């Protein structure tokens, strides 16, 4: 279409497009074909495609969608290239899965690996940096699990597919740690029981015993942002 043929008042072109009406009947067949092709492709790539995906699986899905999108909308594009693209993506995905099953190092390199974000009530800042995560993302996930005190978290894992797994201490002993409640919810934070002479680093949740508000840097992460530690759930 030439530039001079484009007019804002041409509502027929804007709504219907520059295709004959018969193409919309053809589009029904194209959509059904691509839908069934994508359904079959996902089945061939395994049951993992119906669950939280790894980066490699997301790339495969995007590639399938991109390959079928053009043929669905453009009347001058055939369906055979979509089949070829799907076959390539499926073959690549199955090859990656096979190699990852046989080689642990290859699996970690291509499909990513699990990392420990919280260990015994303390944030692992280096792992947050590697995963391009901020503290509030971790705090929000812990709050979703009903945890308001970092001291109760034994482990928090960032799984290879991007999800979080949280393990708390199994005993009933009250534990001291950093409050996970939002700073702007001052009333609720005031209700939490404070641990006497205990302060938590607002950066890494490291605990420090002191009779007054610390003014020194955290010996673990070097930050100087201390908050009164809380005890209990």
Phi and psi in degrees as GROMACS dihedral restraints (atoms count N, CA, C in turn):
[ dihedral_restraints ]
;  ai    aj    ak    al  type     phi  dphi    fc
    3     4     5     6     1   -81.2    20    10
    4     5     6     7     1   152.3    20    10
    6     7     8     9     1   -57.6    20    10
    7     8     9    10     1   -35.0    20    10
    9    10    11    12     1   -71.3    20    10
   10    11    12    13     1   -11.9    20    10
   12    13    14    15     1   -87.7    20    10
   13    14    15    16     1    -5.1    20    10
   15    16    17    18     1   -96.3    20    10
   16    17    18    19     1   119.9    20    10
   18    19    20    21     1  -135.1    20    10
   19    20    21    22     1   138.8    20    10
   21    22    23    24     1   -66.6    20    10
   22    23    24    25     1   -20.7    20    10
   24    25    26    27     1   -87.1    20    10
   25    26    27    28     1    -1.6    20    10
   27    28    29    30     1   -86.3    20    10
   28    29    30    31     1    77.7    20    10
   30    31    32    33     1   -68.4    20    10
   31    32    33    34     1   -28.3    20    10
   33    34    35    36     1   -63.0    20    10
   34    35    36    37     1   -44.2    20    10
   36    37    38    39     1   -66.9    20    10
   37    38    39    40     1   -40.3    20    10
   39    40    41    42     1   -65.8    20    10
   40    41    42    43     1   -42.1    20    10
   42    43    44    45     1   -86.4    20    10
   43    44    45    46     1   -42.6    20    10
   45    46    47    48     1   -96.0    20    10
   46    47    48    49     1   -33.5    20    10
   48    49    50    51     1    93.2    20    10
   49    50    51    52     1   176.7    20    10
   51    52    53    54     1   -98.0    20    10
   52    53    54    55     1    54.1    20    10
   54    55    56    57     1  -134.3    20    10
   55    56    57    58     1   153.3    20    10
   57    58    59    60     1   -69.5    20    10
   58    59    60    61     1   156.4    20    10
   60    61    62    63     1   -59.7    20    10
   61    62    63    64     1   -28.6    20    10
   63    64    65    66     1   -65.1    20    10
   64    65    66    67     1   -20.5    20    10
   66    67    68    69     1   -65.6    20    10
   67    68    69    70     1   -28.2    20    10
   69    70    71    72     1   -70.4    20    10
   70    71    72    73     1   -29.2    20    10
   72    73    74    75     1   -70.6    20    10
   73    74    75    76     1   -41.0    20    10
   75    76    77    78     1   -63.4    20    10
   76    77    78    79     1   -34.9    20    10
   78    79    80    81     1   -61.7    20    10
   79    80    81    82     1   -31.0    20    10
   81    82    83    84     1   -62.5    20    10
   82    83    84    85     1   -44.5    20    10
   84    85    86    87     1   -66.3    20    10
   85    86    87    88     1   -43.3    20    10
   87    88    89    90     1   -61.3    20    10
   88    89    90    91     1   -44.2    20    10
   90    91    92    93     1   -63.6    20    10
   91    92    93    94     1   -42.9    20    10
   93    94    95    96     1   -64.1    20    10
   94    95    96    97     1   -41.8    20    10
   96    97    98    99     1   -63.5    20    10
   97    98    99   100     1   -47.8    20    10
   99   100   101   102     1   -67.6    20    10
  100   101   102   103     1   -36.5    20    10
  102   103   104   105     1   -61.5    20    10
  103   104   105   106     1   -48.7    20    10
  105   106   107   108     1   -66.4    20    10
  106   107   108   109     1   -35.2    20    10
  108   109   110   111     1   -65.5    20    10
  109   110   111   112     1   -44.1    20    10
  111   112   113   114     1   -65.8    20    10
  112   113   114   115     1   -38.8    20    10
  114   115   116   117     1   -61.9    20    10
  115   116   117   118     1   -46.4    20    10
  117   118   119   120     1   -65.3    20    10
  118   119   120   121     1   -37.3    20    10
  120   121   122   123     1   -63.8    20    10
  121   122   123   124     1   -42.0    20    10
  123   124   125   126     1   -67.1    20    10
  124   125   126   127     1   -35.7    20    10
  126   127   128   129     1   -66.1    20    10
  127   128   129   130     1   -39.6    20    10
  129   130   131   132     1   -68.4    20    10
  130   131   132   133     1   -26.9    20    10
  132   133   134   135     1   -84.8    20    10
  133   134   135   136     1    -2.4    20    10
  135   136   137   138     1   104.6    20    10
  136   137   138   139     1   165.6    20    10
  138   139   140   141     1   -66.7    20    10
  139   140   141   142     1   -18.3    20    10
  141   142   143   144     1   -60.1    20    10
  142   143   144   145     1   -24.8    20    10
  144   145   146   147     1   -70.2    20    10
  145   146   147   148     1    -8.1    20    10
  147   148   149   150     1  -102.1    20    10
  148   149   150   151     1     6.4    20    10
  150   151   152   153     1  -124.0    20    10
  151   152   153   154     1   178.6    20    10
  153   154   155   156     1   -51.2    20    10
  154   155   156   157     1   132.2    20    10
  156   157   158   159     1  -102.1    20    10
  157   158   159   160     1   152.6    20    10
  159   160   161   162     1   -81.6    20    10
  160   161   162   163     1   171.8    20    10
  162   163   164   165     1   -60.6    20    10
  163   164   165   166     1   -39.6    20    10
  165   166   167   168     1   -64.1    20    10
  166   167   168   169     1   -39.5    20    10
  168   169   170   171     1   -71.1    20    10
  169   170   171   172     1   -35.3    20    10
  171   172   173   174     1   -64.2    20    10
  172   173   174   175     1   -41.7    20    10
  174   175   176   177     1   -60.7    20    10
  175   176   177   178     1   -41.3    20    10
  177   178   179   180     1   -62.7    20    10
  178   179   180   181     1   -43.0    20    10
  180   181   182   183     1   -65.9    20    10
  181   182   183   184     1   -41.5    20    10
  183   184   185   186     1   -64.3    20    10
  184   185   186   187     1   -38.8    20    10
  186   187   188   189     1   -63.9    20    10
  187   188   189   190     1   -41.2    20    10
  189   190   191   192     1   -63.7    20    10
  190   191   192   193     1   -43.9    20    10
  192   193   194   195     1   -65.3    20    10
  193   194   195   196     1   -40.6    20    10
  195   196   197   198     1   -66.8    20    10
  196   197   198   199     1   -38.2    20    10
  198   199   200   201     1   -66.8    20    10
  199   200   201   202     1   -32.3    20    10
  201   202   203   204     1   -89.9    20    10
  202   203   204   205     1   -20.6    20    10
  204   205   206   207     1   -64.3    20    10
  205   206   207   208     1   -41.2    20    10
  207   208   209   210     1   -65.8    20    10
  208   209   210   211     1   -46.6    20    10
  210   211   212   213     1   -65.7    20    10
  211   212   213   214     1   -26.3    20    10
  213   214   215   216     1   -73.3    20    10
  214   215   216   217     1   -33.2    20    10
  216   217   218   219     1  -101.6    20    10
  217   218   219   220     1   -26.1    20    10
  219   220   221   222     1  -101.2    20    10
  220   221   222   223     1   117.8    20    10
  222   223   224   225     1   -68.2    20    10
  223   224   225   226     1   -17.9    20    10
  225   226   227   228     1   -91.4    20    10
  226   227   228   229     1     5.5    20    10
  228   229   230   231     1  -110.4    20    10
  229   230   231   232     1   133.7    20    10
  231   232   233   234     1   -85.4    20    10
  232   233   234   235     1   174.3    20    10
  234   235   236   237     1   -91.7    20    10
  235   236   237   238     1   -18.2    20    10
  237   238   239   240     1   -61.0    20    10
  238   239   240   241     1   -41.6    20    10
  240   241   242   243     1   -58.9    20    10
  241   242   243   244     1   -31.6    20    10
  243   244   245   246     1   -65.1    20    10
  244   245   246   247     1   -40.4    20    10
  246   247   248   249     1   -63.9    20    10
  247   248   249   250     1   -41.8    20    10
  249   250   251   252     1   -65.6    20    10
  250   251   252   253     1   -44.3    20    10
  252   253   254   255     1   -61.3    20    10
  253   254   255   256     1   -42.6    20    10
  255   256   257   258     1   -62.5    20    10
  256   257   258   259     1   -41.4    20    10
  258   259   260   261     1   -63.5    20    10
  259   260   261   262     1   -40.4    20    10
  261   262   263   264     1   -65.5    20    10
  262   263   264   265     1   -45.4    20    10
  264   265   266   267     1   -64.0    20    10
  265   266   267   268     1   -43.3    20    10
  267   268   269   270     1   -62.9    20    10
  268   269   270   271     1   -45.1    20    10
  270   271   272   273     1   -61.9    20    10
  271   272   273   274     1   -42.5    20    10
  273   274   275   276     1   -63.4    20    10
  274   275   276   277     1   -45.3    20    10
  276   277   278   279     1   -65.0    20    10
  277   278   279   280     1   -42.0    20    10
  279   280   281   282     1   -68.3    20    10
  280   281   282   283     1   -35.3    20    10
  282   283   284   285     1   -65.5    20    10
  283   284   285   286     1   -43.8    20    10
  285   286   287   288     1   -61.1    20    10
  286   287   288   289     1   -43.7    20    10
  288   289   290   291     1   -63.6    20    10
  289   290   291   292     1   -39.4    20    10
  291   292   293   294     1   -66.9    20    10
  292   293   294   295     1   -44.1    20    10
  294   295   296   297     1   -66.9    20    10
  295   296   297   298     1   -38.1    20    10
  297   298   299   300     1   -66.3    20    10
  298   299   300   301     1   -35.0    20    10
  300   301   302   303     1   -66.0    20    10
  301   302   303   304     1   -33.1    20    10
  303   304   305   306     1   -93.0    20    10
  304   305   306   307     1   -17.4    20    10
  306   307   308   309     1  -135.7    20    10
  307   308   309   310     1   109.4    20    10
  309   310   311   312     1   -63.7    20    10
  310   311   312   313     1   -40.3    20    10
  312   313   314   315     1   -64.6    20    10
  313   314   315   316     1   -41.0    20    10
  315   316   317   318     1   -64.5    20    10
  316   317   318   319     1   -38.9    20    10
  318   319   320   321     1   -61.3    20    10
  319   320   321   322     1   -44.8    20    10
  321   322   323   324     1   -66.1    20    10
  322   323   324   325     1   -35.4    20    10
  324   325   326   327     1   -71.5    20    10
  325   326   327   328     1   -45.3    20    10
  327   328   329   330     1   -88.4    20    10
  328   329   330   331     1   -43.6    20    10
  330   331   332   333     1   -98.2    20    10
  331   332   333   334     1     1.1    20    10
  333   334   335   336     1    75.8    20    10
  334   335   336   337     1   177.0    20    10
  336   337   338   339     1  -141.2    20    10
  337   338   339   340     1   164.3    20    10
  339   340   341   342     1   -73.8    20    10
  340   341   342   343     1   146.9    20    10
  342   343   344   345     1  -134.0    20    10
  343   344   345   346     1   151.3    20    10
  345   346   347   348     1   -94.3    20    10
  346   347   348   349     1   116.2    20    10
  348   349   350   351     1   -91.7    20    10
  349   350   351   352     1   -33.0    20    10
  351   352   353   354     1  -132.2    20    10
  352   353   354   355     1   131.3    20    10
  354   355   356   357     1  -131.3    20    10
  355   356   357   358     1   116.0    20    10
  357   358   359   360     1    51.3    20    10
  358   359   360   361     1    47.7    20    10
  360   361   362   363     1    80.9    20    10
  361   362   363   364     1     9.2    20    10
  363   364   365   366     1  -127.6    20    10
  364   365   366   367     1   137.3    20    10
  366   367   368   369     1   -71.6    20    10
  367   368   369   370     1   141.1    20    10
  369   370   371   372     1   -98.6    20    10
  370   371   372   373     1    91.6    20    10
  372   373   374   375     1   -62.2    20    10
  373   374   375   376     1   -32.6    20    10
  375   376   377   378     1   -65.9    20    10
  376   377   378   379     1   -34.6    20    10
  378   379   380   381     1   -73.2    20    10
  379   380   381   382     1   -34.4    20    10
  381   382   383   384     1   -63.3    20    10
  382   383   384   385     1   -40.6    20    10
  384   385   386   387     1   -66.5    20    10
  385   386   387   388     1   -40.9    20    10
  387   388   389   390     1   -63.2    20    10
  388   389   390   391     1   -39.1    20    10
  390   391   392   393     1   -87.4    20    10
  391   392   393   394     1     4.9    20    10
  393   394   395   396     1    51.5    20    10
  394   395   396   397     1    53.0    20    10
  396   397   398   399     1  -118.3    20    10
  397   398   399   400     1   148.9    20    10
  399   400   401   402     1  -103.9    20    10
  400   401   402   403     1   163.2    20    10
  402   403   404   405     1   -59.8    20    10
  403   404   405   406     1   -40.5    20    10
  405   406   407   408     1   -64.6    20    10
  406   407   408   409     1   -30.3    20    10
  408   409   410   411     1   -63.9    20    10
  409   410   411   412     1   -42.8    20    10
  411   412   413   414     1   -67.7    20    10
  412   413   414   415     1   -44.4    20    10
  414   415   416   417     1   -60.8    20    10
  415   416   417   418     1   -40.7    20    10
  417   418   419   420     1   -63.1    20    10
  418   419   420   421     1   -41.1    20    10
  420   421   422   423     1   -65.3    20    10
  421   422   423   424     1   -40.3    20    10
  423   424   425   426     1   -65.9    20    10
  424   425   426   427     1   -38.4    20    10
  426   427   428   429     1   -64.7    20    10
  427   428   429   430     1   -35.4    20    10
  429   430   431   432     1   -62.4    20    10
  430   431   432   433     1   -27.4    20    10
  432   433   434   435     1   -85.9    20    10
  433   434   435   436     1     5.3    20    10
  435   436   437   438     1    80.3    20    10
  436   437   438   439     1    21.7    20    10
  438   439   440   441     1  -105.0    20    10
  439   440   441   442     1   124.8    20    10
  441   442   443   444     1  -114.4    20    10
  442   443   444   445     1    -1.1    20    10
  444   445   446   447     1  -133.3    20    10
  445   446   447   448     1   118.6    20    10
  447   448   449   450     1   -60.1    20    10
  448   449   450   451     1   -27.3    20    10
  450   451   452   453     1   -62.2    20    10
  451   452   453   454     1   -20.1    20    10
  453   454   455   456     1   -83.6    20    10
  454   455   456   457     1    -7.5    20    10
  456   457   458   459     1   -90.8    20    10
  457   458   459   460     1   116.6    20    10
  459   460   461   462     1   -82.0    20    10
  460   461   462   463     1   -44.8    20    10
  462   463   464   465     1  -148.0    20    10
  463   464   465   466     1   143.3    20    10
  465   466   467   468     1  -132.0    20    10
  466   467   468   469     1   120.0    20    10
  468   469   470   471     1  -106.8    20    10
  469   470   471   472     1   141.6    20    10
  471   472   473   474     1  -101.7    20    10
  472   473   474   475     1   104.9    20    10
  474   475   476   477     1   -72.3    20    10
  475   476   477   478     1   164.8    20    10
  477   478   479   480     1   -62.4    20    10
  478   479   480   481     1   -27.6    20    10
  480   481   482   483     1   -89.9    20    10
  481   482   483   484     1     7.7    20    10
  483   484   485   486     1    94.7    20    10
  484   485   486   487     1    -6.3    20    10
  486   487   488   489     1   -84.0    20    10
  487   488   489   490     1   169.0    20    10
  489   490   491   492     1  -114.0    20    10
  490   491   492   493     1   142.6    20    10
  492   493   494   495     1  -125.3    20    10
  493   494   495   496     1   133.0    20    10
  495   496   497   498     1  -123.5    20    10
  496   497   498   499     1   132.2    20    10
  498   499   500   501     1  -120.9    20    10
  499   500   501   502     1   129.9    20    10
  501   502   503   504     1  -106.6    20    10
  502   503   504   505     1   163.7    20    10
  504   505   506   507     1   -64.7    20    10
  505   506   507   508     1   136.5    20    10
  507   508   509   510     1   -81.8    20    10
  508   509   510   511     1   -20.8    20    10
  510   511   512   513     1   -80.1    20    10
  511   512   513   514     1   167.7    20    10
  513   514   515   516     1   -97.4    20    10
  514   515   516   517     1     9.0    20    10
  516   517   518   519     1   -68.0    20    10
  517   518   519   520     1   129.0    20    10
  519   520   521   522     1   -61.8    20    10
  520   521   522   523     1   134.8    20    10
  522   523   524   525     1  -119.2    20    10
  523   524   525   526     1   152.1    20    10
  525   526   527   528     1  -103.4    20    10
  526   527   528   529     1   139.9    20    10
  528   529   530   531     1  -172.3    20    10
  529   530   531   532     1  -174.3    20    10
  531   532   533   534     1   -74.8    20    10
  532   533   534   535     1   136.7    20    10
  534   535   536   537     1   -68.2    20    10
  535   536   537   538     1   135.9    20    10
  537   538   539   540     1   -99.1    20    10
  538   539   540   541     1     1.5    20    10
  540   541   542   543     1   -72.8    20    10
  541   542   543   544     1   146.7    20    10
  543   544   545   546     1   -59.0    20    10
  544   545   546   547     1   144.4    20    10
  546   547   548   549     1   -63.7    20    10
  547   548   549   550     1   -30.3    20    10
  549   550   551   552     1   -81.0    20    10
  550   551   552   553     1    -4.6    20    10
  552   553   554   555     1   -97.0    20    10
  553   554   555   556     1    66.6    20    10
  555   556   557   558     1   -64.3    20    10
  556   557   558   559     1   -37.1    20    10
  558   559   560   561     1   -63.7    20    10
  559   560   561   562     1   -43.7    20    10
  561   562   563   564     1   -69.1    20    10
  562   563   564   565     1   -38.2    20    10
  564   565   566   567     1   -63.3    20    10
  565   566   567   568     1   -34.0    20    10
  567   568   569   570     1   -66.0    20    10
  568   569   570   571     1   -26.1    20    10
  570   571   572   573     1   -74.4    20    10
  571   572   573   574     1   -20.3    20    10
  573   574   575   576     1   -69.7    20    10
  574   575   576   577     1   138.9    20    10
  576   577   578   579     1   -71.6    20    10
  577   578   579   580     1   128.7    20    10
  579   580   581   582     1   -88.1    20    10
  580   581   582   583     1   139.6    20    10
  582   583   584   585     1   -81.0    20    10
  583   584   585   586     1   128.0    20    10
  585   586   587   588     1   -64.3    20    10
  586   587   588   589     1   132.9    20    10
  588   589   590   591     1    55.9    20    10
  589   590   591   592     1    33.9    20    10
  591   592   593   594     1  -130.0    20    10
  592   593   594   595     1   133.9    20    10
  594   595   596   597     1  -129.1    20    10
  595   596   597   598     1   147.5    20    10
  597   598   599   600     1  -117.3    20    10
  598   599   600   601     1   138.4    20    10
  600   601   602   603     1   -69.6    20    10
  601   602   603   604     1   127.0    20    10
  603   604   605   606     1   -70.8    20    10
  604   605   606   607     1   -10.3    20    10
  606   607   608   609     1   -94.2    20    10
  607   608   609   610     1   -50.6    20    10
  609   610   611   612     1  -118.7    20    10
  610   611   612   613     1    -3.1    20    10
  612   613   614   615     1    73.6    20    10
  613   614   615   616     1    14.9    20    10
  615   616   617   618     1   -66.3    20    10
  616   617   618   619     1   143.0    20    10
  618   619   620   621     1   -97.9    20    10
  619   620   621   622     1   145.6    20    10
  621   622   623   624     1  -138.6    20    10
  622   623   624   625     1   130.9    20    10
  624   625   626   627     1   -86.5    20    10
  625   626   627   628     1   122.8    20    10
  627   628   629   630     1  -158.8    20    10
  628   629   630   631     1   144.4    20    10
  630   631   632   633     1   -83.4    20    10
  631   632   633   634     1    -7.4    20    10
  633   634   635   636     1  -145.3    20    10
  634   635   636   637     1   168.8    20    10
  636   637   638   639     1   -57.9    20    10
  637   638   639   640     1   119.2    20    10
  639   640   641   642     1   -65.5    20    10
  640   641   642   643     1   145.2    20    10
  642   643   644   645     1  -118.6    20    10
  643   644   645   646     1     3.0    20    10
  645   646   647   648     1   -92.5    20    10
  646   647   648   649     1   167.3    20    10
  648   649   650   651     1   -77.5    20    10
  649   650   651   652     1   152.9    20    10
  651   652   653   654     1   -65.9    20    10
  652   653   654   655     1   126.3    20    10
  654   655   656   657     1   -67.3    20    10
  655   656   657   658     1   -13.0    20    10
  657   658   659   660     1   -94.8    20    10
  658   659   660   661     1   -39.9    20    10
  660   661   662   663     1  -123.7    20    10
  661   662   663   664     1   -11.4    20    10
  663   664   665   666     1    86.4    20    10
  664   665   666   667     1    -0.9    20    10
  666   667   668   669     1   -85.7    20    10
  667   668   669   670     1   160.6    20    10
  669   670   671   672     1  -125.9    20    10
  670   671   672   673     1    75.3    20    10
  672   673   674   675     1  -143.9    20    10
  673   674   675   676     1    82.5    20    10
  675   676   677   678     1   -95.8    20    10
  676   677   678   679     1   141.7    20    10
  678   679   680   681     1  -128.9    20    10
  679   680   681   682     1   150.0    20    10
  681   682   683   684     1   -59.8    20    10
  682   683   684   685     1   128.9    20    10
  684   685   686   687     1   -73.2    20    10
  685   686   687   688     1   149.5    20    10
  687   688   689   690     1  -112.2    20    10
  688   689   690   691     1   160.1    20    10
  690   691   692   693     1  -126.0    20    10
  691   692   693   694     1   146.2    20    10
  693   694   695   696     1    98.9    20    10
  694   695   696   697     1  -158.8    20    10
